[in-house]
Amino acid sequence: MSDHRSEETKEPAAPLSLSFRIPRYFVQHPQLGFAVMVLTMLAGIVSYAHMPKHKDPHVEARTISATVSWPGAPAALVEELVTQRLEERMAAGDGIERVESTSAVGGAMVSATVRDDMPDSAVAAALDAAAERAREIVDLPMGAGKPEVHRGMGDTAAILLTVTGEAATTGELALRAGLVRDALARARHGKSATGRAAVLFAYPLGESMPKAFRRTIEALGATGGVVDLAMVEGSGFVLVDAATDVATLHRLDAAVRMADQAPDLWPSVVGTDAAALEAELRRAAGDRLGLLAITEAAEKTADRLRRLDAVGTVKVVGGGNPTVFVDYVPARLAGSGLTLERIQQSIAARNVMGGGGSVALGQRDVAVSPVLRMQTASDVARTPVGVDAFGAILHLGDVAEVTRGPDASRGQRSYRRDVAGDAGKRRGRSVTLAIYPKGDSLANLDTQLGAELAAARTWAPEGVRLERATDQAREVKEKTSLFFTSLWESILLVVVVAILGFRNWRTALVLALSILVTLAMTFVLMALLRVDIQQISVASLILSLGLIVDDPVVAGDAIQRELLGGASRERAAWHGPGKLARAIFYGTAANIVAYLPFLLVGGSVGRFLWSLPVVMTASLVASRIVSMTFVPLLGRTFLVPTVGLPRAKQRSIWAVTYERVLSAALRRKSTVLLGSLLVLGLGALGMVRMKSSFFPRDRTNLFVVNVALANDATVRATDGVVERVDALVDEVGESWRARGGKYPVRATTSYVGGGAPRFWYSLVTTNARPNLGQIVVELEDEGATVAFAEELQRVASARVTEARIDVRMLENGKSGTMPVEVRISGDDTRILRNVADKVASALGDVALARGVRDDWGDATLRMGVELDETRAATAAISPGSVARGTADTWRGSLLGMLSEATRAVPIVARSTEGTRSAVGDAAVTAAGDRRVPLATVAKLPMLAEASTIRRRNQQRTITVSCLPVTHALPSEVMDAVRPELRKLAAELGPGYAIEVGGVEEDARKVRGDTWLVAGVSVAAVLAVLLLQFRSASRALLVLAAIPYGVAAALISLWVSGSSLGFMATLGMISLVGVIVSHIVVLFEYLEEARERHVPFTEAVVEACTHRARPVLVTVLATMLGLVPLLAHGGPLWEPLCIAQLGGLAVATCVTLLLVPVLYGRLVELGWIRWTEAPMADVALLTRRMSPQFPRRVTALPSPGRRFGT
């Protein structure tokens, strides 16, 4: 070593470039270097701990909606007088890209979506402006409500917490059984039990049934042929005994439930004697608490959760909608000389809140606040409404029954069925709390909520249980843990590859420490760039692992070469990396510019993937810094010269074989180039034969079942179908158990009258409509989700024929409604319907399509009221009294509001005539407060018309959609139906159009960005190469290797059965930087040999042999590092991993075989000048290229003949 240092001192001093000075500084100041490295590690740990953590990237909501209620108005009238005005106002602002509307019987909903390319900072202002324009509309038709604006349509709830009623206890059931036995004995007192049956309407203890419910039973019993009916009311039940059979009472029970006056009823209990009733009662045990009690428990829970620091918003879904009902008999009301208008005025006069001025008391001015407000149903019942014939004051409770209860006619219903624990499989009524985090505190939310639920026994009301239906915080923990497990597995595999590749534990140790420091520095950069921890950013770290390994591998190999050349440990540590600094820099730059163009992807997809190029760039920058600072420091500390046999005897069989193959390839360049075309041809064939898919489904243990009945279906009818489908979920689960498997279902949460709050970023929130329902199914194992969902779809489609059942997996990427959509737009409804039917027929003929439907639905019935003006004038009946009479009979009249502690409760008047089946029995008020049947003054025709009219960008639009069958893709369905769509489009007249939506539209929007990214990436890489080589031929030669890697990626996707989608394309584009970085360093060796006029073949063989080991180590590390992501990352990352694995495998062969052949061909063509030294100097030059010879050549041999001439 001393001789070597003396030789160095004899060399003339020359100023060192920055690429030498930086590594030398860290090598010569190890204490400072290690201190900086430790601080970097600590900063990385702190940065990671404080970074927000989510399951998926946050995508800002860009849609706002406004709804207007107009009860009873037909859809066409709503469209004309309400919807179009809302559309015009909400679309008037800048930045609104799309306005969509739904006009339905009774109201309208209009949504406005801002442009996808609008910056996030401007979105809130654009949505606020649209909301303000909607609120400014005041001159809507009489009877229509004010526009209600709904923000947060795109917000995703972090946790759905269900508050579910517990089942009645065994002791309670025993008590009830005794009471029912006594009630049945009283009902049958003095009667023979033969030929009699009883039906029990049970409900929670402490609740009561209004008189109207009992009158409904009597009325329906009379019309249903039930004779000798005896009714006994007890604590928590109404018993009906009659001289009839069990089947008749089952029909009576169903009819009473369809009236939907008692939402707290337990399941049906029918029997012929007390023993049968008791057995059925135990089987049908319902909730201990009524819906209002469960709702109050949920609201109490929500209030408690809102006080948590990490909770932003808590929304209550599926509550009981507390209402004070005033049930009146119209004839009795009229006989008392009262009208609903008078009662409404009396309530308003007694329900006063306001300012009464002020009074001067001495030197003080005291405010006078006359407050007289109703707080209970009893207050409403005590309201004076008039006087009777004797002059006594009449209170509202004297002429009507006033009760407080849930309004089953409005709002959503929800149910929960848990398999685990004491709940068994009972389906209980529940209320859902949608919990949204405050800022980025999802981890804190999970911690704080967990603590609250753990202490729930001390504050939660008795009779309910709290369960997490969906839990994004848990998903974040599981996914983050899974991805980081994949990351550590990848690092371990990289270290193993390094040990096997370099056959030196010291080199592997340097590599492992370098990776850890690089990751720590990357976390610091991610924190500075405000990148959170989620599946995209963590997967990007795994993807970058092969790239960040490359720099320390190259730098470490350079240090070893210097050591083998006889340099000291200190000099080798900084001189080796310094010599290759330029090549490493340009290789890193090529990778960075290959990934950065992904920032050009616009829209929600671009925002979803934004962290990928940012994290890749941060990791590459960190790797470049580490390779020039800490790697030299670690190399000086741990690496030592290899001691052993001379290098000629250490050469492996593999190295000798590779040299022979490479030499043979150089001799047969034309054959190798022609053979390489086979790879390109197979790649092109694979691209043609492959299926295309925009984004794959996610892998999770959750899926949803959407239930849709006819547009005019009632909430009660939907409730019944959803309950049947929920039972089918259990039935399919039991069939799995019967076949020897484990019961797979963990829980189900059902929603009736709408869908669940948005709990998945790509899930579309379902508007509240009586005919819609949704079931969220949670399985024990995510691996069983696809098979279970497919079997449930088959069973439900075969068994439930009165509704459309769609079992939907949760998707990745942009949110959307259906995978296959075809939109038909125009003005004439008949033409639209005709074309839509043809499109639906065409899709129905495609074997790969299922569940074809359109979003207008079938025509529904509407009862018209055609007033006979002569008869109406004779009876002094006005159209207004007709409208009020029908509304009072079937919908109820709002009399006022009751002020409870934290909410306003509506007071609704309901006519008992509303339970009658004959619509003509509805009474209207004539002169003198006489009640006249509606049928005597008007005709009531039943009209068939569209109950829903949808518009898109202010034009009527029918969307025909469907789902692909199992293992089929939306693109395959569209390819099959496209010829028929083109034919239909050609037949359309002016003003009509057919557009393809769904997945194809999303892919089409991104496809342009994808080509832009590819073009910019290649152009940027070419620019980097031109800067490095200052030669177009060499730069193009490097790029010539890229198509082979892409072709190999296509072949891999084709063979594996994967689809060609966005993530697969991303994987192919990202190959560009990897391929280029390997070739760039190889060219650095070739250029060094060319400048010294080494014979071409010997220079290529020697350079490729020297680069083979680091290239193979890097590629193997990258490929093995992708294996954990392929295994654990789910369907989103599988296409990308497969593309990269196949591309890297072939790209390695291209780098080590095809690139030298292409280089040689360009040399032969004279595009690259290569002159060889005289033969006498060949031995010396060859020896100087070996690692043992110090690289300090100051004079070049005289140039000899040019190679290839």
QUIFENQUI-V830680 format. One record per backbone hydrogen bond with DSSP energy under -1.0 kcal/mol. CO is the residue of the C=O (numbers start at 1). NH is the residue of the N-H. If there is no record, write none. Layout:
CO & NH
CO & NH
//
This chain:
1 & 5
2 & 6
3 & 7
4 & 8
5 & 9
6 & 10
17 & 20
17 & 21
18 & 22
20 & 24
21 & 25
22 & 26
23 & 27
24 & 28
25 & 29
29 & 33
30 & 34
31 & 35
32 & 36
33 & 37
34 & 38
35 & 39
36 & 40
37 & 41
38 & 42
39 & 43
40 & 44
41 & 45
42 & 46
43 & 47
44 & 48
45 & 49
46 & 50
52 & 533
55 & 535
62 & 114
64 & 112
65 & 150
66 & 110
67 & 148
68 & 108
69 & 145
70 & 73
73 & 106
74 & 78
75 & 79
76 & 80
77 & 81
78 & 82
78 & 83
79 & 84
82 & 86
83 & 87
84 & 88
85 & 89
86 & 90
87 & 91
95 & 115
98 & 113
99 & 953
100 & 111
101 & 951
102 & 109
103 & 949
104 & 107
106 & 70
107 & 104
108 & 68
109 & 102
110 & 66
111 & 100
112 & 64
113 & 97
113 & 98
115 & 118
119 & 122
122 & 126
123 & 127
124 & 128
125 & 129
126 & 130
127 & 131
128 & 132
129 & 133
130 & 134
131 & 135
132 & 136
134 & 137
141 & 144
148 & 67
150 & 65
152 & 155
158 & 472
159 & 435
160 & 469
160 & 470
161 & 433
162 & 467
163 & 431
164 & 465
166 & 288
169 & 173
170 & 174
171 & 175
172 & 176
173 & 177
174 & 178
175 & 179
176 & 180
177 & 181
178 & 182
179 & 183
180 & 184
181 & 185
182 & 186
183 & 187
184 & 188
186 & 189
188 & 191
193 & 196
197 & 242
198 & 271
199 & 240
201 & 238
202 & 266
204 & 207
210 & 213
210 & 214
211 & 215
212 & 216
213 & 217
214 & 218
215 & 219
216 & 220
217 & 221
218 & 222
219 & 223
220 & 224
221 & 226
227 & 243
230 & 241
232 & 239
234 & 237
236 & 203
237 & 234
238 & 201
239 & 232
240 & 199
241 & 230
242 & 197
242 & 244
245 & 249
246 & 250
247 & 251
248 & 252
249 & 253
250 & 254
251 & 255
252 & 256
253 & 257
254 & 258
255 & 259
257 & 260
262 & 265
269 & 200
271 & 198
273 & 277
274 & 278
275 & 279
276 & 280
277 & 281
278 & 282
279 & 283
280 & 284
286 & 168
290 & 294
291 & 295
292 & 296
293 & 297
294 & 298
295 & 299
296 & 300
297 & 301
298 & 302
299 & 303
300 & 304
301 & 305
302 & 306
305 & 308
308 & 311
310 & 438
313 & 436
315 & 434
317 & 432
320 & 407
321 & 407
323 & 405
324 & 908
325 & 403
326 & 910
327 & 401
328 & 912
329 & 333
330 & 334
331 & 335
332 & 336
333 & 338
334 & 337
339 & 343
340 & 344
341 & 345
342 & 346
343 & 347
344 & 348
345 & 349
346 & 350
352 & 372
357 & 368
359 & 366
361 & 364
364 & 361
366 & 359
368 & 356
372 & 352
374 & 899
376 & 380
377 & 381
378 & 382
380 & 383
381 & 397
383 & 396
386 & 394
388 & 391
392 & 388
394 & 385
394 & 386
395 & 398
396 & 399
396 & 400
401 & 327
403 & 325
405 & 323
413 & 752
414 & 430
415 & 750
416 & 428
417 & 748
423 & 426
428 & 416
429 & 165
431 & 163
432 & 317
433 & 161
434 & 315
435 & 158
435 & 159
436 & 312
436 & 313
438 & 441
441 & 445
442 & 446
443 & 447
444 & 448
445 & 449
446 & 450
447 & 451
448 & 452
449 & 453
450 & 454
451 & 455
453 & 456
455 & 458
456 & 460
461 & 464
463 & 166
465 & 164
467 & 162
470 & 160
471 & 475
472 & 476
473 & 477
474 & 478
475 & 479
476 & 480
477 & 481
478 & 482
479 & 483
480 & 484
481 & 485
482 & 486
483 & 487
484 & 488
485 & 489
486 & 490
487 & 491
488 & 492
489 & 493
490 & 494
491 & 495
492 & 496
493 & 497
494 & 498
495 & 499
496 & 500
497 & 501
498 & 502
499 & 503
504 & 508
505 & 509
506 & 510
507 & 511
508 & 512
509 & 513
510 & 514
511 & 515
512 & 516
513 & 517
514 & 518
515 & 519
516 & 520
517 & 521
518 & 522
519 & 523
520 & 524
521 & 525
522 & 526
523 & 527
524 & 528
525 & 529
526 & 531
527 & 530
533 & 54
534 & 538
535 & 539
536 & 540
537 & 541
538 & 542
539 & 543
540 & 544
544 & 548
545 & 549
549 & 553
550 & 554
551 & 555
552 & 556
553 & 557
554 & 558
555 & 559
556 & 560
557 & 561
558 & 562
559 & 563
560 & 564
561 & 565
562 & 567
563 & 566
568 & 572
569 & 573
570 & 574
571 & 575
572 & 576
574 & 578
575 & 579
576 & 580
578 & 581
580 & 584
581 & 585
582 & 586
583 & 587
584 & 588
585 & 589
586 & 590
587 & 591
588 & 592
589 & 593
590 & 594
591 & 595
592 & 596
595 & 598
596 & 599
597 & 600
598 & 601
602 & 606
603 & 607
604 & 608
605 & 609
609 & 612
610 & 614
611 & 615
612 & 616
613 & 617
614 & 618
615 & 619
616 & 620
617 & 621
618 & 622
619 & 623
620 & 624
621 & 625
622 & 626
623 & 627
626 & 631
629 & 633
630 & 634
631 & 635
632 & 636
633 & 637
634 & 638
635 & 639
646 & 649
652 & 656
653 & 657
654 & 658
655 & 659
656 & 660
657 & 661
658 & 662
659 & 663
660 & 664
661 & 665
662 & 666
663 & 667
664 & 668
668 & 672
669 & 673
670 & 674
671 & 675
672 & 676
675 & 678
676 & 680
677 & 681
678 & 682
679 & 683
680 & 684
681 & 685
682 & 686
683 & 687
684 & 688
685 & 689
686 & 690
691 & 1060
694 & 1062
696 & 812
701 & 779
703 & 777
704 & 808
705 & 775
706 & 806
707 & 773
708 & 804
710 & 713
714 & 718
715 & 719
716 & 720
717 & 721
718 & 722
719 & 723
720 & 724
721 & 725
722 & 726
723 & 727
724 & 728
725 & 729
726 & 730
727 & 731
728 & 732
729 & 733
730 & 734
731 & 735
732 & 736
733 & 737
734 & 738
735 & 739
736 & 741
737 & 740
744 & 780
746 & 419
747 & 778
748 & 417
749 & 776
750 & 415
751 & 774
752 & 413
758 & 157
760 & 763
769 & 772
771 & 709
772 & 753
772 & 754
773 & 707
774 & 751
775 & 705
776 & 749
777 & 703
778 & 746
778 & 747
781 & 784
782 & 785
784 & 788
785 & 789
786 & 790
787 & 791
788 & 792
789 & 793
790 & 794
791 & 795
792 & 796
793 & 797
794 & 798
795 & 799
796 & 800
804 & 708
806 & 706
808 & 704
810 & 698
819 & 999
820 & 962
821 & 997
822 & 960
823 & 995
824 & 958
825 & 993
828 & 832
829 & 833
830 & 834
831 & 835
832 & 836
833 & 837
834 & 838
835 & 839
836 & 840
837 & 841
838 & 842
839 & 843
840 & 844
841 & 845
843 & 846
846 & 849
848 & 965
850 & 963
853 & 961
860 & 945
862 & 943
866 & 939
868 & 872
869 & 873
870 & 874
871 & 875
872 & 877
875 & 927
878 & 882
879 & 883
880 & 884
881 & 885
882 & 886
883 & 887
884 & 888
885 & 889
886 & 890
887 & 891
887 & 892
888 & 911
893 & 909
896 & 907
898 & 905
903 & 900
905 & 898
906 & 324
907 & 895
908 & 326
909 & 893
910 & 328
911 & 914
912 & 915
913 & 916
918 & 921
919 & 922
920 & 935
922 & 934
924 & 932
926 & 929
930 & 926
932 & 924
933 & 936
934 & 937
937 & 868
939 & 866
941 & 864
943 & 862
945 & 860
947 & 105
949 & 103
950 & 957
951 & 101
955 & 952
956 & 826
958 & 824
959 & 855
960 & 822
961 & 853
962 & 820
963 & 850
965 & 968
969 & 973
970 & 974
971 & 975
972 & 976
973 & 977
974 & 978
977 & 981
978 & 982
979 & 983
980 & 984
981 & 985
982 & 986
989 & 992
993 & 825
995 & 823
998 & 1002
999 & 1003
1000 & 1004
1001 & 1005
1002 & 1006
1003 & 1007
1006 & 1010
1007 & 1011
1008 & 1012
1009 & 1013
1010 & 1014
1011 & 1015
1012 & 1016
1013 & 1017
1014 & 1018
1015 & 1019
1016 & 1020
1017 & 1021
1018 & 1022
1019 & 1023
1020 & 1024
1021 & 1025
1022 & 1026
1023 & 1027
1024 & 1028
1025 & 1029
1026 & 1030
1031 & 1035
1032 & 1036
1033 & 1037
1034 & 1038
1035 & 1039
1036 & 1040
1038 & 1041
1039 & 1042
1041 & 1045
1042 & 1046
1043 & 1047
1044 & 1048
1045 & 1049
1046 & 1050
1047 & 1051
1048 & 1052
1049 & 1053
1050 & 1054
1051 & 1055
1052 & 1056
1053 & 1058
1059 & 1061
1061 & 1065
1062 & 1066
1063 & 1067
1064 & 1068
1065 & 1069
1066 & 1070
1069 & 1072
1071 & 1075
1072 & 1076
1073 & 1077
1074 & 1078
1075 & 1079
1076 & 1080
1077 & 1081
1078 & 1082
1079 & 1083
1080 & 1084
1081 & 1085
1082 & 1086
1083 & 1087
1084 & 1088
1085 & 1089
1086 & 1090
1087 & 1091
1089 & 1094
1090 & 1093
1093 & 1173
1095 & 1099
1096 & 1100
1097 & 1101
1098 & 1102
1099 & 1103
1100 & 1104
1101 & 1105
1102 & 1106
1103 & 1107
1104 & 1108
1107 & 1111
1108 & 1112
1109 & 1113
1110 & 1114
1111 & 1115
1112 & 1116
1113 & 1117
1114 & 1118
1115 & 1119
1116 & 1120
1117 & 1121
1118 & 1122
1122 & 1126
1123 & 1127
1124 & 1128
1125 & 1129
1130 & 1133
1130 & 1134
1133 & 1137
1134 & 1138
1135 & 1139
1136 & 1140
1137 & 1141
1138 & 1142
1139 & 1143
1140 & 1144
1141 & 1145
1142 & 1146
1143 & 1147
1144 & 1148
1145 & 1149
1146 & 1150
1147 & 1151
1148 & 1152
1149 & 1153
1149 & 1154
1150 & 1155
1153 & 1157
1154 & 1158
1155 & 1159
1156 & 1160
1157 & 1161
1158 & 1162
1159 & 1163
1160 & 1164
1161 & 1165
1162 & 1167
1162 & 1168
1170 & 1203
1172 & 1200
1174 & 1177
1175 & 1178
1177 & 1181
1178 & 1182
1179 & 1183
1180 & 1184
1181 & 1185
1186 & 1189
1190 & 1192
1201 & 1172
1202 & 1205
//
